[in-house]
Amino acid sequence: MGRLDGKVAVITGAARGMGAAEARLFADEGARVLLADRRDEEGREVCAGIDRAHPGRALYAHLDIRSEADWASAVEQAVQAFGGIDVLVNNAGIIRIAPLLECSAELFRQVVDTNLTGAFLGMRAVVEPMRERGGGSIVNVSSVQGLEGRYGMPAYTASKFGLRGLSKTSAIELGPLGIRVNTLYPGPTKTAMTRRDGWTDPDYDRAYGGYPLGRMADADELARVALFLASDESSFCTGGDFAADGGVSAGKPRD
Ligand SMILES: NC(=O)c1ccc[n+]([C@@H]2O[C@H](COP(=O)([O-])OP(=O)(O)OC[C@H]3O[C@@H](n4cnc5c(N)ncnc54)[C@H](O)[C@@H]3O)[C@@H](O)[C@H]2O)c1
């Protein structure tokens, strides 16, 4: 028996990285999954791979999470194809590094518009279909930078702290509808977002060597936490903060 048998999940940013790992794992666990992204070619490839392993369980939709019209269309496609929506993972995100005085208003807005407003639009879009199913689970993917500041990342940090507040307020509002809203705080994870030219696995791990677990995560490790929050195993969790960050937010490493 799968841990998501009978559930329908919408996952944003599913063309690669954590979103792709979540889509694969959720389908392995019995869910039917709408993979959504703006990288259509990569997204369709991931989707086709899942469909080969589990025919009929995966569908791809083009979605720019900043667009309300795209959200309406993606939600409609999930409902038409799979009969409803039980889970939304607001996973898509971007990072831009620029210290405060070098961060233009345009860059700041771009990051907040994607990471925060995009998730806000996603939650609004799925409430009605979730209400029709009698409830659901929303997982908002923040970051360890949603728990602590970091030099050079005012826009990213603001957007990821903002997600925390958005999740808490939404948990209060949506709890009576049976819709749970939790925030996941990944730590450094080996994906395209963190890749540096020429780095190999040991280089990644060395960069975080001083932190408690002394390495970066694989995307699958984050997908497993998202799976817990998506599934009924977390049935009493809402408005919660779930860090999977290798101990980075526990405090500063030794100097
Ligand atoms: N990799 C890390 O170390 C790390 C750490 C903490 C938090 N996170 C967060 O985890 C999430 C996933 O990150 P990842 O590492 O897999 O990144 P990634 O760059 O590999 O994948 C992100 C995906 O989001 C998509 N995306 C970006 N903007 C979009 C938009 N406007 N509309 C639709 N899709 C869009 C991209 O096309 C991409 O497929 C992000 O929210 C990120 O901020 C990542």
The ligand as an ORCA input file, in Angstrom:
! r2SCAN-3c Opt
* xyz 0 1
  N      18.766     23.727     -3.299
  C      18.859     24.244     -2.087
  O      19.933     24.220     -1.456
  C      17.648     24.866     -1.415
  C      17.757     25.201     -0.062
  C      16.670     25.767      0.586
  C      15.480     25.953     -0.104
  N      15.390     25.625     -1.411
  C      14.096     25.851     -2.072
  O      13.607     24.624     -2.561
  C      12.812     24.829     -3.740
  C      13.311     23.949     -4.856
  O      14.653     24.325     -5.144
  P      15.650     23.463     -6.045
  O      16.934     23.445     -5.333
  O      15.023     22.195     -6.485
  O      15.803     24.492     -7.286
  P      15.917     24.273     -8.850
  O      16.401     25.577     -9.375
  O      16.665     23.039     -9.178
  O      14.395     24.050     -9.272
  C      13.443     25.064     -9.138
  C      12.349     24.863    -10.174
  O      11.409     25.937    -10.014
  C      11.041     26.375    -11.290
  N      10.569     27.751    -11.274
  C      11.255     28.876    -10.926
  N      10.491     29.953    -11.109
  C       9.286     29.517    -11.564
  C       8.083     30.153    -11.938
  N       7.948     31.489    -11.927
  N       7.038     29.387    -12.329
  C       7.157     28.027    -12.374
  N       8.281     27.382    -12.047
  C       9.334     28.109    -11.664
  C      12.296     26.235    -12.139
  O      11.981     26.215    -13.522
  C      12.869     24.932    -11.618
  O      12.416     23.818    -12.358
  C      12.919     26.330     -4.029
  O      11.790     26.997     -3.513
  C      14.168     26.759     -3.271
  O      14.141     28.119     -2.922
  C      16.448     25.082     -2.091
*
